[in-house]
């Protein structure tokens, strides 16, 4: 998988400052029986007329294991590294599960452990339907 996105615009809240946001990502996935492993690597860049560009490197690894035909366990690790400005490197861990209700419908729950001072952990519960 390869992806690229770019947005150019003007921020009217900051007296009409022009900006450019861009990001790219590349990823690989591997499946063996009930086991799945995937990784992505990318960069996010924000540039304006007024400030120096800020850039972050984003790297994530996710694995899943299909315990039963309808039940999958998920675990992941992510790293967000700010290159050229004073911010702490963000690390996070994800634990989750997915239950296939039908071939097209699933319920899922994830818990994200943020390993950065002052940032709360997150959780998500949802339903997905694929048309």
N, CA, C and O atoms as a GROMACS GRO file, in nm:
protein
  524
    1UNK      N    1   0.082  -0.115   0.000
    1UNK     CA    2   0.000   0.000   0.000
    1UNK      C    3   0.088   0.123   0.000
    1UNK      O    4   0.185   0.132   0.075
    2UNK      N    5   0.054   0.217  -0.085
    2UNK     CA    6   0.123   0.346  -0.089
    2UNK      C    7   0.016   0.454  -0.094
    2UNK      O    8  -0.081   0.441  -0.169
    3UNK      N    9   0.034   0.560  -0.015
    3UNK     CA   10  -0.066   0.668  -0.012
    3UNK      C   11   0.004   0.803  -0.002
    3UNK      O   12   0.110   0.815   0.059
    4UNK      N   13  -0.059   0.906  -0.062
    4UNK     CA   14  -0.010   1.043  -0.052
    4UNK      C   15  -0.130   1.137  -0.048
    4UNK      O   16  -0.228   1.116  -0.119
    5UNK      N   17  -0.121   1.238   0.035
    5UNK     CA   18  -0.228   1.336   0.047
    5UNK      C   19  -0.165   1.474   0.067
    5UNK      O   20  -0.066   1.487   0.138
    6UNK      N   21  -0.225   1.576   0.003
    6UNK     CA   22  -0.176   1.712   0.017
    6UNK      C   23  -0.293   1.809   0.021
    6UNK      O   24  -0.391   1.792  -0.051
    7UNK      N   25  -0.281   1.911   0.105
    7UNK     CA   26  -0.384   2.014   0.114
    7UNK      C   27  -0.315   2.149   0.120
    7UNK      O   28  -0.227   2.172   0.203
    8UNK      N   29  -0.355   2.239   0.031
    8UNK     CA   30  -0.307   2.377   0.031
    8UNK      C   31  -0.424   2.466   0.068
    8UNK      O   32  -0.537   2.441   0.026
    9UNK      N   33  -0.398   2.573   0.145
    9UNK     CA   34  -0.507   2.660   0.182
    9UNK      C   35  -0.460   2.784   0.253
    9UNK      O   36  -0.340   2.810   0.265
   10UNK      N   37  -0.558   2.860   0.301
   10UNK     CA   38  -0.533   2.982   0.376
   10UNK      C   39  -0.608   2.973   0.507
   10UNK      O   40  -0.728   2.943   0.510
   11UNK      N   41  -0.538   3.000   0.615
   11UNK     CA   42  -0.598   2.998   0.748
   11UNK      C   43  -0.645   3.138   0.782
   11UNK      O   44  -0.564   3.225   0.814
   12UNK      N   45  -0.774   3.163   0.774
   12UNK     CA   46  -0.829   3.297   0.797
   12UNK      C   47  -0.822   3.337   0.944
   12UNK      O   48  -0.822   3.456   0.975
   13UNK      N   49  -0.815   3.240   1.034
   13UNK     CA   50  -0.804   3.271   1.176
   13UNK      C   51  -0.667   3.328   1.211
   13UNK      O   52  -0.652   3.391   1.316
   14UNK      N   53  -0.570   3.307   1.127
   14UNK     CA   54  -0.434   3.357   1.152
   14UNK      C   55  -0.399   3.465   1.051
   14UNK      O   56  -0.287   3.468   1.000
   15UNK      N   57  -0.493   3.554   1.022
   15UNK     CA   58  -0.472   3.669   0.933
   15UNK      C   59  -0.432   3.627   0.792
   15UNK      O   60  -0.346   3.690   0.730
   16UNK      N   61  -0.492   3.524   0.741
   16UNK     CA   62  -0.471   3.485   0.602
   16UNK      C   63  -0.337   3.420   0.573
   16UNK      O   64  -0.281   3.443   0.466
   17UNK      N   65  -0.285   3.341   0.662
   17UNK     CA   66  -0.157   3.273   0.643
   17UNK      C   67  -0.178   3.152   0.553
   17UNK      O   68  -0.264   3.068   0.580
   18UNK      N   69  -0.099   3.143   0.446
   18UNK     CA   70  -0.106   3.027   0.357
   18UNK      C   71  -0.036   2.907   0.424
   18UNK      O   72   0.063   2.923   0.494
   19UNK      N   73  -0.091   2.788   0.400
   19UNK     CA   74  -0.032   2.668   0.457
   19UNK      C   75  -0.036   2.555   0.356
   19UNK      O   76  -0.110   2.558   0.258
   20UNK      N   77   0.046   2.455   0.384
   20UNK     CA   78   0.048   2.332   0.304
   20UNK      C   79   0.066   2.216   0.400
   20UNK      O   80   0.164   2.210   0.474
   21UNK      N   81  -0.029   2.124   0.399
   21UNK     CA   82  -0.020   2.000   0.478
   21UNK      C   83  -0.003   1.884   0.381
   21UNK      O   84  -0.078   1.872   0.284
   22UNK      N   85   0.094   1.800   0.407
   22UNK     CA   86   0.114   1.683   0.321
   22UNK      C   87   0.150   1.564   0.408
   22UNK      O   88   0.207   1.577   0.516
   23UNK      N   89   0.116   1.447   0.357
   23UNK     CA   90   0.153   1.324   0.425
   23UNK      C   91   0.163   1.210   0.325
   23UNK      O   92   0.092   1.206   0.224
   24UNK      N   93   0.252   1.119   0.355
   24UNK     CA   94   0.262   0.998   0.274
   24UNK      C   95   0.278   0.879   0.367
   24UNK      O   96   0.320   0.893   0.482
   25UNK      N   97   0.245   0.764   0.316
   25UNK     CA   98   0.257   0.640   0.394
   25UNK      C   99   0.283   0.524   0.299
   25UNK      O  100   0.237   0.523   0.185
   26UNK      N  101   0.355   0.426   0.349
   26UNK     CA  102   0.378   0.301   0.278
   26UNK      C  103   0.359   0.188   0.378
   26UNK      O  104   0.400   0.199   0.494
   27UNK      N  105   0.297   0.081   0.335
   27UNK     CA  106   0.269  -0.028   0.427
   27UNK      C  107   0.279  -0.164   0.362
   27UNK      O  108   0.268  -0.179   0.241
   28UNK      N  109   0.300  -0.263   0.446
   28UNK     CA  110   0.307  -0.403   0.403
   28UNK      C  111   0.224  -0.488   0.498
   28UNK      O  112   0.214  -0.457   0.617
   29UNK      N  113   0.164  -0.592   0.446
   29UNK     CA  114   0.087  -0.685   0.529
   29UNK      C  115   0.118  -0.828   0.489
   29UNK      O  116   0.151  -0.857   0.374
   30UNK      N  117   0.107  -0.918   0.585
   30UNK     CA  118   0.134  -1.059   0.560
   30UNK      C  119   0.032  -1.143   0.637
   30UNK      O  120   0.006  -1.117   0.754
   31UNK      N  121  -0.025  -1.241   0.570
   31UNK     CA  122  -0.123  -1.330   0.632
   31UNK      C  123  -0.073  -1.474   0.623
   31UNK      O  124  -0.025  -1.519   0.519
   32UNK      N  125  -0.084  -1.546   0.734
   32UNK     CA  126  -0.053  -1.688   0.738
   32UNK      C  127  -0.158  -1.755   0.825
   32UNK      O  128  -0.162  -1.733   0.946
   33UNK      N  129  -0.243  -1.836   0.764
   33UNK     CA  130  -0.355  -1.900   0.834
   33UNK      C  131  -0.438  -1.795   0.908
   33UNK      O  132  -0.494  -1.706   0.845
   34UNK      N  133  -0.446  -1.805   1.040
   34UNK     CA  134  -0.528  -1.715   1.121
   34UNK      C  135  -0.450  -1.594   1.171
   34UNK      O  136  -0.505  -1.510   1.243
   35UNK      N  137  -0.322  -1.586   1.134
   35UNK     CA  138  -0.234  -1.480   1.183
   35UNK      C  139  -0.216  -1.372   1.076
   35UNK      O  140  -0.198  -1.404   0.958
   36UNK      N  141  -0.220  -1.244   1.116
   36UNK     CA  142  -0.200  -1.132   1.025
   36UNK      C  143  -0.102  -1.034   1.089
   36UNK      O  144  -0.114  -1.004   1.208
   37UNK      N  145  -0.007  -0.984   1.012
   37UNK     CA  146   0.091  -0.888   1.058
   37UNK      C  147   0.102  -0.777   0.954
   37UNK      O  148   0.114  -0.805   0.835
   38UNK      N  149   0.098  -0.651   1.000
   38UNK     CA  150   0.107  -0.538   0.908
   38UNK      C  151   0.190  -0.427   0.970
   38UNK      O  152   0.194  -0.413   1.092
   39UNK      N  153   0.256  -0.349   0.886
   39UNK     CA  154   0.331  -0.233   0.932
   39UNK      C  155   0.312  -0.119   0.833
   39UNK      O  156   0.298  -0.141   0.712
   40UNK      N  157   0.313   0.002   0.884
   40UNK     CA  158   0.309   0.122   0.799
   40UNK      C  159   0.414   0.219   0.848
   40UNK      O  160   0.448   0.224   0.966
   41UNK      N  161   0.466   0.296   0.754
   41UNK     CA  162   0.564   0.400   0.783
   41UNK      C  163   0.522   0.522   0.702
   41UNK      O  164   0.482   0.510   0.586
   42UNK      N  165   0.532   0.639   0.762
   42UNK     CA  166   0.496   0.759   0.688
   42UNK      C  167   0.547   0.884   0.754
   42UNK      O  168   0.607   0.881   0.862
   43UNK      N  169   0.522   0.997   0.687
   43UNK     CA  170   0.558   1.127   0.741
   43UNK      C  171   0.445   1.225   0.718
   43UNK      O  172   0.375   1.219   0.617
   44UNK      N  173   0.428   1.316   0.816
   44UNK     CA  174   0.329   1.422   0.810
   44UNK      C  175   0.406   1.552   0.819
   44UNK      O  176   0.493   1.568   0.904
   45UNK      N  177   0.374   1.647   0.730
   45UNK     CA  178   0.446   1.775   0.726
   45UNK      C  179   0.346   1.890   0.720
   45UNK      O  180   0.249   1.886   0.644
   46UNK      N  181   0.369   1.993   0.803
   46UNK     CA  182   0.285   2.114   0.805
   46UNK      C  183   0.378   2.233   0.782
   46UNK      O  184   0.474   2.252   0.857
   47UNK      N  185   0.350   2.312   0.680
   47UNK     CA  186   0.436   2.426   0.643
   47UNK      C  187   0.348   2.549   0.622
   47UNK      O  188   0.241   2.540   0.562
   48UNK      N  189   0.393   2.664   0.672
   48UNK     CA  190   0.321   2.790   0.651
   48UNK      C  191   0.417   2.896   0.600
   48UNK      O  192   0.539   2.876   0.597
   49UNK      N  193   0.360   3.011   0.560
   49UNK     CA  194   0.442   3.124   0.516
   49UNK      C  195   0.517   3.187   0.632
   49UNK      O  196   0.620   3.252   0.613
   50UNK      N  197   0.466   3.168   0.753
   50UNK     CA  198   0.516   3.239   0.869
   50UNK      C  199   0.612   3.154   0.953
   50UNK      O  200   0.711   3.207   1.005
   51UNK      N  201   0.586   3.025   0.967
   51UNK     CA  202   0.666   2.940   1.055
   51UNK      C  203   0.745   2.837   0.974
   51UNK      O  204   0.713   2.808   0.859
   52UNK      N  205   0.847   2.783   1.038
   52UNK     CA  206   0.923   2.674   0.977
   52UNK      C  207   0.835   2.549   0.970
   52UNK      O  208   0.742   2.533   1.049
   53UNK      N  209   0.864   2.464   0.875
   53UNK     CA  210   0.785   2.341   0.858
   53UNK      C  211   0.805   2.250   0.978
   53UNK      O  212   0.915   2.238   1.031
   54UNK      N  213   0.696   2.185   1.022
   54UNK     CA  214   0.704   2.083   1.124
   54UNK      C  215   0.681   1.949   1.056
   54UNK      O  216   0.599   1.936   0.965
   55UNK      N  217   0.755   1.849   1.101
   55UNK     CA  218   0.747   1.718   1.038
   55UNK      C  219   0.745   1.611   1.145
   55UNK      O  220   0.820   1.619   1.243
   56UNK      N  221   0.659   1.510   1.127
   56UNK     CA  222   0.653   1.396   1.218
   56UNK      C  223   0.667   1.269   1.138
   56UNK      O  224   0.611   1.256   1.029
   57UNK      N  225   0.742   1.174   1.191
   57UNK     CA  226   0.748   1.041   1.134
   57UNK      C  227   0.653   0.953   1.213
   57UNK      O  228   0.651   0.955   1.336
   58UNK      N  229   0.572   0.875   1.141
   58UNK     CA  230   0.473   0.788   1.203
   58UNK      C  231   0.503   0.645   1.161
   58UNK      O  232   0.515   0.615   1.042
   59UNK      N  233   0.514   0.556   1.259
   59UNK     CA  234   0.540   0.415   1.231
   59UNK      C  235   0.446   0.332   1.318
   59UNK      O  236   0.430   0.361   1.437
   60UNK      N  237   0.384   0.232   1.261
   60UNK     CA  238   0.291   0.147   1.336
   60UNK      C  239   0.305   0.002   1.293
   60UNK      O  240   0.333  -0.029   1.177
   61UNK      N  241   0.284  -0.087   1.389
   61UNK     CA  242   0.282  -0.231   1.364
   61UNK      C  243   0.154  -0.286   1.427
   61UNK      O  244   0.122  -0.254   1.541
   62UNK      N  245   0.081  -0.367   1.352
   62UNK     CA  246  -0.042  -0.427   1.401
   62UNK      C  247  -0.041  -0.575   1.370
   62UNK      O  248   0.004  -0.618   1.264
   63UNK      N  249  -0.090  -0.652   1.464
   63UNK     CA  250  -0.104  -0.795   1.442
   63UNK      C  251  -0.242  -0.839   1.489
   63UNK      O  252  -0.300  -0.780   1.580
   64UNK      N  253  -0.292  -0.942   1.425
   64UNK     CA  254  -0.421  -0.996   1.469
   64UNK      C  255  -0.416  -1.148   1.457
   64UNK      O  256  -0.340  -1.206   1.379
   65UNK      N  257  -0.501  -1.211   1.537
   65UNK     CA  258  -0.509  -1.356   1.536
   65UNK      C  259  -0.656  -1.394   1.546
   65UNK      O  260  -0.726  -1.352   1.638
   66UNK      N  261  -0.702  -1.474   1.451
   66UNK     CA  262  -0.841  -1.520   1.446
   66UNK      C  263  -0.855  -1.642   1.537
   66UNK      O  264  -0.820  -1.754   1.498
   67UNK      N  265  -0.906  -1.619   1.658
   67UNK     CA  266  -0.919  -1.724   1.759
   67UNK      C  267  -1.027  -1.823   1.718
   67UNK      O  268  -1.007  -1.945   1.724
   68UNK      N  269  -1.141  -1.772   1.677
   68UNK     CA  270  -1.253  -1.849   1.625
   68UNK      C  271  -1.288  -1.789   1.490
   68UNK      O  272  -1.243  -1.679   1.459
   69UNK      N  273  -1.367  -1.859   1.409
   69UNK     CA  274  -1.402  -1.800   1.278
   69UNK      C  275  -1.466  -1.662   1.288
   69UNK      O  276  -1.454  -1.582   1.195
   70UNK      N  277  -1.534  -1.633   1.399
   70UNK     CA  278  -1.600  -1.504   1.412
   70UNK      C  279  -1.531  -1.409   1.512
   70UNK      O  280  -1.576  -1.296   1.527
   71UNK      N  281  -1.425  -1.452   1.581
   71UNK     CA  282  -1.360  -1.370   1.684
   71UNK      C  283  -1.212  -1.349   1.653
   71UNK      O  284  -1.138  -1.445   1.632
   72UNK      N  285  -1.171  -1.223   1.649
   72UNK     CA  286  -1.033  -1.187   1.620
   72UNK      C  287  -0.978  -1.100   1.732
   72UNK      O  288  -1.045  -1.009   1.778
   73UNK      N  289  -0.856  -1.128   1.775
   73UNK     CA  290  -0.785  -1.046   1.873
   73UNK      C  291  -0.684  -0.959   1.798
   73UNK      O  292  -0.620  -1.005   1.703
   74UNK      N  293  -0.668  -0.834   1.843
   74UNK     CA  294  -0.581  -0.738   1.775
   74UNK      C  295  -0.485  -0.676   1.877
   74UNK      O  296  -0.525  -0.646   1.990
   75UNK      N  297  -0.360  -0.656   1.836
   75UNK     CA  298  -0.262  -0.584   1.918
   75UNK      C  299  -0.178  -0.496   1.826
   75UNK      O  300  -0.150  -0.534   1.712
   76UNK      N  301  -0.140  -0.380   1.876
   76UNK     CA  302  -0.062  -0.290   1.793
   76UNK      C  303   0.030  -0.201   1.874
   76UNK      O  304   0.015  -0.186   1.995
   77UNK      N  305   0.128  -0.142   1.804
   77UNK     CA  306   0.223  -0.049   1.863
   77UNK      C  307   0.244   0.064   1.763
   77UNK      O  308   0.254   0.040   1.643
   78UNK      N  309   0.251   0.185   1.812
   78UNK     CA  310   0.274   0.299   1.724
   78UNK      C  311   0.373   0.397   1.784
   78UNK      O  312   0.386   0.407   1.906
   79UNK      N  313   0.441   0.468   1.697
   79UNK     CA  314   0.542   0.565   1.736
   79UNK      C  315   0.527   0.688   1.648
   79UNK      O  316   0.524   0.678   1.525
   80UNK      N  317   0.516   0.806   1.711
   80UNK     CA  318   0.509   0.933   1.638
   80UNK      C  319   0.627   1.017   1.685
   80UNK      O  320   0.631   1.059   1.801
   81UNK      N  321   0.722   1.042   1.596
   81UNK     CA  322   0.845   1.112   1.631
   81UNK      C  323   0.847   1.251   1.569
   81UNK      O  324   0.858   1.263   1.446
   82UNK      N  325   0.838   1.358   1.650
   82UNK     CA  326   0.850   1.494   1.597
   82UNK      C  327   0.997   1.525   1.572
   82UNK      O  328   1.079   1.515   1.663
   83UNK      N  329   1.030   1.562   1.449
   83UNK     CA  330   1.171   1.578   1.412
   83UNK      C  331   1.232   1.709   1.459
   83UNK      O  332   1.333   1.710   1.529
   84UNK      N  333   1.169   1.819   1.422
   84UNK     CA  334   1.240   1.945   1.434
   84UNK      C  335   1.170   2.048   1.523
   84UNK      O  336   1.184   2.168   1.502
   85UNK      N  337   1.097   2.001   1.621
   85UNK     CA  338   1.041   2.095   1.717
   85UNK      C  339   1.028   2.026   1.852
   85UNK      O  340   1.036   1.904   1.862
   86UNK      N  341   1.006   2.106   1.953
   86UNK     CA  342   1.015   2.059   2.091
   86UNK      C  343   0.886   1.993   2.136
   86UNK      O  344   0.802   2.056   2.200
   87UNK      N  345   0.872   1.867   2.105
   87UNK     CA  346   0.760   1.785   2.151
   87UNK      C  347   0.814   1.648   2.188
   87UNK      O  348   0.916   1.604   2.135
   88UNK      N  349   0.745   1.582   2.278
   88UNK     CA  350   0.784   1.449   2.321
   88UNK      C  351   0.745   1.346   2.215
   88UNK      O  352   0.640   1.358   2.152
   89UNK      N  353   0.829   1.245   2.196
   89UNK     CA  354   0.795   1.135   2.108
   89UNK      C  355   0.676   1.060   2.166
   89UNK      O  356   0.677   1.022   2.283
   90UNK      N  357   0.574   1.039   2.084
   90UNK     CA  358   0.453   0.970   2.129
   90UNK      C  359   0.466   0.821   2.099
   90UNK      O  360   0.505   0.781   1.989
   91UNK      N  361   0.432   0.740   2.197
   91UNK     CA  362   0.425   0.596   2.180
   91UNK      C  363   0.289   0.551   2.228
   91UNK      O  364   0.235   0.605   2.325
   92UNK      N  365   0.232   0.454   2.160
   92UNK     CA  366   0.103   0.402   2.204
   92UNK      C  367   0.093   0.254   2.173
   92UNK      O  368   0.160   0.201   2.085
   93UNK      N  369   0.005   0.188   2.250
   93UNK     CA  370  -0.021   0.046   2.236
   93UNK      C  371  -0.171   0.030   2.218
   93UNK      O  372  -0.249   0.102   2.281
   94UNK      N  373  -0.212  -0.064   2.135
   94UNK     CA  374  -0.355  -0.088   2.111
   94UNK      C  375  -0.385  -0.235   2.137
   94UNK      O  376  -0.315  -0.324   2.090
   95UNK      N  377  -0.491  -0.258   2.214
   95UNK     CA  378  -0.542  -0.392   2.237
   95UNK      C  379  -0.688  -0.391   2.195
   95UNK      O  380  -0.762  -0.299   2.230
   96UNK      N  381  -0.730  -0.492   2.120
   96UNK     CA  382  -0.868  -0.490   2.074
   96UNK      C  383  -0.920  -0.628   2.038
   96UNK      O  384  -0.848  -0.727   2.038
   97UNK      N  385  -1.048  -0.629   2.007
   97UNK     CA  386  -1.114  -0.750   1.963
   97UNK      C  387  -1.219  -0.714   1.859
   97UNK      O  388  -1.271  -0.603   1.857
   98UNK      N  389  -1.249  -0.810   1.774
   98UNK     CA  390  -1.349  -0.790   1.668
   98UNK      C  391  -1.435  -0.916   1.661
   98UNK      O  392  -1.383  -1.028   1.662
   99UNK      N  393  -1.566  -0.895   1.653
   99UNK     CA  394  -1.658  -1.008   1.643
   99UNK      C  395  -1.739  -0.994   1.515
   99UNK      O  396  -1.808  -0.894   1.496
  100UNK      N  397  -1.729  -1.093   1.426
  100UNK     CA  398  -1.803  -1.091   1.300
  100UNK      C  399  -1.946  -1.139   1.325
  100UNK      O  400  -1.969  -1.257   1.351
  101UNK      N  401  -2.042  -1.047   1.316
  101UNK     CA  402  -2.182  -1.080   1.336
  101UNK      C  403  -2.234  -1.157   1.215
  101UNK      O  404  -2.299  -1.261   1.228
  102UNK      N  405  -2.205  -1.103   1.097
  102UNK     CA  406  -2.233  -1.169   0.969
  102UNK      C  407  -2.110  -1.150   0.882
  102UNK      O  408  -2.009  -1.096   0.927
  103UNK      N  409  -2.118  -1.195   0.757
  103UNK     CA  410  -2.005  -1.177   0.666
  103UNK      C  411  -1.978  -1.029   0.638
  103UNK      O  412  -1.865  -0.992   0.604
  104UNK      N  413  -2.080  -0.943   0.652
  104UNK     CA  414  -2.064  -0.801   0.622
  104UNK      C  415  -2.071  -0.710   0.745
  104UNK      O  416  -2.036  -0.592   0.735
  105UNK      N  417  -2.113  -0.761   0.859
  105UNK     CA  418  -2.129  -0.679   0.978
  105UNK      C  419  -2.038  -0.729   1.090
  105UNK      O  420  -2.022  -0.849   1.110
  106UNK      N  421  -1.977  -0.634   1.162
  106UNK     CA  422  -1.889  -0.671   1.273
  106UNK      C  423  -1.901  -0.568   1.385
  106UNK      O  424  -1.932  -0.451   1.361
  107UNK      N  425  -1.875  -0.613   1.505
  107UNK     CA  426  -1.866  -0.528   1.622
  107UNK      C  427  -1.720  -0.531   1.668
  107UNK      O  428  -1.654  -0.634   1.658
  108UNK      N  429  -1.671  -0.418   1.717
  108UNK     CA  430  -1.533  -0.414   1.760
  108UNK      C  431  -1.516  -0.325   1.882
  108UNK      O  432  -1.598  -0.237   1.908
  109UNK      N  433  -1.409  -0.348   1.955
  109UNK     CA  434  -1.372  -0.267   2.071
  109UNK      C  435  -1.220  -0.260   2.074
  109UNK      O  436  -1.151  -0.360   2.053
  110UNK      N  437  -1.167  -0.140   2.102
  110UNK     CA  438  -1.023  -0.120   2.111
  110UNK      C  439  -0.991  -0.031   2.230
  110UNK      O  440  -1.068   0.058   2.265
  111UNK      N  441  -0.878  -0.057   2.292
  111UNK     CA  442  -0.827   0.025   2.401
  111UNK      C  443  -0.688   0.071   2.363
  111UNK      O  444  -0.599  -0.012   2.339
  112UNK      N  445  -0.666   0.203   2.359
  112UNK     CA  446  -0.537   0.260   2.320
  112UNK      C  447  -0.469   0.317   2.443
  112UNK      O  448  -0.523   0.406   2.510
  113UNK      N  449  -0.352   0.266   2.473
  113UNK     CA  450  -0.273   0.311   2.588
  113UNK      C  451  -0.172   0.412   2.537
  113UNK      O  452  -0.078   0.376   2.466
  114UNK      N  453  -0.190   0.539   2.573
  114UNK     CA  454  -0.099   0.645   2.533
  114UNK      C  455   0.016   0.653   2.632
  114UNK      O  456  -0.005   0.673   2.751
  115UNK      N  457   0.137   0.638   2.582
  115UNK     CA  458   0.256   0.640   2.666
  115UNK      C  459   0.322   0.777   2.658
  115UNK      O  460   0.439   0.789   2.621
  116UNK      N  461   0.246   0.882   2.692
  116UNK     CA  462   0.298   1.017   2.692
  116UNK      C  463   0.236   1.090   2.812
  116UNK      O  464   0.117   1.076   2.839
  117UNK      N  465   0.315   1.168   2.880
  117UNK     CA  466   0.270   1.235   3.002
  117UNK      C  467   0.154   1.330   2.972
  117UNK      O  468   0.158   1.406   2.875
  118UNK      N  469   0.053   1.325   3.057
  118UNK     CA  470  -0.060   1.417   3.046
  118UNK      C  471  -0.163   1.381   2.941
  118UNK      O  472  -0.256   1.457   2.918
  119UNK      N  473  -0.149   1.268   2.875
  119UNK     CA  474  -0.244   1.229   2.772
  119UNK      C  475  -0.323   1.107   2.820
  119UNK      O  476  -0.265   1.007   2.863
  120UNK      N  477  -0.455   1.116   2.811
  120UNK     CA  478  -0.541   1.006   2.856
  120UNK      C  479  -0.538   0.891   2.757
  120UNK      O  480  -0.509   0.909   2.639
  121UNK      N  481  -0.568   0.772   2.808
  121UNK     CA  482  -0.588   0.656   2.722
  121UNK      C  483  -0.723   0.672   2.651
  121UNK      O  484  -0.809   0.746   2.698
  122UNK      N  485  -0.741   0.603   2.539
  122UNK     CA  486  -0.864   0.611   2.462
  122UNK      C  487  -0.924   0.473   2.444
  122UNK      O  488  -0.853   0.372   2.447
  123UNK      N  489  -1.055   0.469   2.426
  123UNK     CA  490  -1.120   0.344   2.392
  123UNK      C  491  -1.227   0.372   2.287
  123UNK      O  492  -1.284   0.480   2.280
  124UNK      N  493  -1.251   0.272   2.206
  124UNK     CA  494  -1.348   0.283   2.096
  124UNK      C  495  -1.431   0.156   2.096
  124UNK      O  496  -1.378   0.045   2.109
  125UNK      N  497  -1.560   0.172   2.082
  125UNK     CA  498  -1.653   0.061   2.064
  125UNK      C  499  -1.737   0.097   1.943
  125UNK      O  500  -1.788   0.208   1.935
  126UNK      N  501  -1.753   0.004   1.849
  126UNK     CA  502  -1.828   0.038   1.730
  126UNK      C  503  -1.884  -0.080   1.655
  126UNK      O  504  -1.855  -0.196   1.683
  127UNK      N  505  -1.967  -0.046   1.559
  127UNK     CA  506  -2.024  -0.141   1.464
  127UNK      C  507  -1.982  -0.100   1.325
  127UNK      O  508  -1.975   0.019   1.294
  128UNK      N  509  -1.955  -0.196   1.241
  128UNK     CA  510  -1.915  -0.170   1.102
  128UNK      C  511  -1.998  -0.257   1.010
  128UNK      O  512  -2.020  -0.376   1.036
  129UNK      N  513  -2.044  -0.197   0.901
  129UNK     CA  514  -2.115  -0.273   0.799
  129UNK      C  515  -2.050  -0.243   0.664
  129UNK      O  516  -2.038  -0.127   0.626
  130UNK      N  517  -2.010  -0.345   0.592
  130UNK     CA  518  -1.950  -0.330   0.459
  130UNK      C  519  -2.053  -0.355   0.352
  130UNK      O  520  -2.110  -0.464   0.345
  131UNK      N  521  -2.078  -0.256   0.270
  131UNK     CA  522  -2.178  -0.267   0.163
  131UNK      C  523  -2.125  -0.343   0.045
  131UNK      O  524  -2.196  -0.362  -0.054
   0.00000   0.00000   0.00000
